[in-house]
Amino acid sequence: MNKLTLMLLFGSGVLLGLSNFFSADDLAPVYIAALILVMAPIVIVFETARRKSEDEVKARDLFREAQRITRARKEVRSRIPKNSPRRESPAAFEGYTKVGAVRSMASLIRKPRLRQIIMEISDFADMVLETICRMPNDTPAAVYFSETHLSRLIEALERCFEMSRNEDYKSAPSSIDAQEIECFNTFITAFKKQQESILFEGHCGKKA
């Protein structure tokens, strides 16, 4: 029961006790029962409005998150040097192997939102790897992305699977789910920055 319902029941009980104590009127319990019947619909209306408000907040948050990811995707995709010839890249090859592993792991995640964000991150990784393939050579930033960023993503997923075996994790509040989404969202920001480093080092190498 929510707090409002408990307060109503407690208040009604107090009124009932006071009525019996201060009044000899046999109808006092009837008055209290009528009060409860009147207040119950009010409680239901307030509870419905509260839940609707929470759902609207969640919907707005999801919409803003989707907008942010869409803008980030357009930005990352626009930076891929499309006119440059695509080459075989050892760093990209290693990266694609790891992204394939990430997608396989994501398919086993039971939480829809978390599974979706991992798939989004994998798409961002693909675009960064495509950027690497369009650069003249594998720069330290390109190697770092494949060896470090993608390895950390796999490690984060492995920790999620370890936690999912814990009974406390299964019954965790929704705030835990939000924290997971937020943590994985940081990979998108990191991938964007790493793409900038790859482009910068690639263009510097080209000038040299």
SVG drawing of the C-alpha trace seen along z (x, -y; Angstrom):
<svg xmlns="http://www.w3.org/2000/svg" viewBox="-27 -18 83 35">
<polyline fill="none" stroke="black" stroke-width="0.4" points="0.0,0.0 1.2,-3.5 1.7,-6.2 -1.6,-8.0 -3.6,-4.9 -1.9,-4.1 -2.4,-7.7 -6.1,-7.4 -6.5,-4.2 -4.6,-5.5 -6.6,-8.7 -9.9,-6.9 -8.9,-4.6 -8.0,-7.6 -11.3,-9.3 -13.2,-6.2 -11.5,-5.8 -12.0,-9.5 -15.7,-9.2 -16.3,-6.3 -14.4,-8.0 -16.0,-11.4 -19.5,-10.5 -22.1,-8.2 -23.8,-8.4 -24.2,-4.9 -24.0,-6.3 -20.4,-7.4 -18.9,-4.3 -21.3,-4.8 -20.0,-8.3 -16.5,-7.0 -17.3,-4.3 -19.0,-6.9 -15.9,-9.0 -13.8,-6.0 -16.1,-5.4 -15.8,-9.0 -12.1,-9.2 -11.3,-5.9 -12.2,-7.2 -10.1,-10.3 -7.2,-8.1 -7.6,-6.1 -7.8,-9.3 -4.7,-10.7 -2.8,-7.4 -3.8,-7.1 -2.7,-10.7 0.6,-10.0 1.3,-6.9 0.3,-8.8 2.8,-11.6 5.6,-9.1 4.8,-7.4 4.9,-10.7 8.3,-11.5 9.7,-8.2 8.3,-8.7 9.9,-12.1 13.2,-10.8 13.1,-8.0 12.3,-10.5 15.2,-12.8 17.6,-9.8 16.4,-8.7 17.0,-12.3 20.4,-12.4 21.4,-9.1 20.0,-10.1 22.0,-13.4 25.2,-11.5 24.7,-8.9 24.4,-11.6 27.5,-13.4 29.6,-10.2 28.4,-9.0 29.0,-12.5 32.7,-12.3 33.4,-9.1 35.6,-10.1 33.5,-8.5 35.7,-9.6 38.8,-7.8 39.5,-4.3 38.6,-1.5 41.5,0.6 42.2,3.7 43.0,2.7 44.3,5.1 42.9,2.8 39.5,2.7 39.5,6.5 40.1,7.1 37.5,4.5 34.8,6.1 35.5,9.5 34.9,7.9 31.8,6.1 30.4,9.4 31.0,10.8 29.2,7.9 26.2,8.4 26.1,12.1 26.2,11.2 23.6,8.5 21.1,11.0 21.2,12.8 20.3,9.8 16.7,10.0 16.2,6.3 14.8,4.8 16.2,1.2 19.6,2.4 19.7,4.8 18.7,1.9 21.4,-0.4 24.1,2.3 22.9,2.7 23.1,-1.1 26.6,-1.1 27.6,1.7 26.3,-0.4 28.5,-3.3 31.4,-1.0 30.8,0.1 31.0,-3.5 34.2,-4.1 35.7,-1.0 34.6,-2.1 36.4,-5.4 39.6,-3.4 39.3,-1.6 39.1,-4.9 42.2,-6.3 45.7,-5.9 47.0,-3.6 46.3,-2.3 47.2,-5.0 47.7,-4.6 44.2,-5.9 42.8,-3.3 44.6,-0.5 43.6,-1.9 39.9,-1.8 40.0,1.8 42.2,3.1 40.9,1.0 37.5,-0.6 35.9,2.5 37.6,4.7 36.1,2.5 32.7,2.8 33.0,6.6 34.1,6.5 31.2,4.3 28.8,6.8 30.5,9.7 29.9,7.9 26.3,7.5 25.9,11.2 27.7,11.9 25.3,9.6 22.3,11.1 22.9,14.4 22.4,12.6 18.9,12.8 19.2,9.3 19.9,8.0 16.8,9.6 14.6,7.8 16.6,4.5 14.6,1.3 14.2,-0.5 16.9,-3.0 19.5,-0.2 18.3,0.3 18.6,-3.5 22.2,-3.4 23.1,-0.6 21.7,-2.5 23.6,-5.6 26.9,-3.7 26.6,-2.1 25.6,-5.5 29.1,-6.8 30.5,-4.4 28.8,-6.4 30.5,-9.6 33.8,-7.8 33.5,-6.4 32.7,-9.8 35.9,-11.3 38.0,-8.3 36.7,-8.8 37.9,-12.5 41.4,-11.2 41.5,-8.7 40.7,-11.4 43.2,-13.8 46.0,-11.3 45.1,-10.0 45.2,-13.5 48.4,-14.3 50.0,-11.2 48.7,-12.0 50.3,-15.5 53.6,-14.0"/>
</svg>
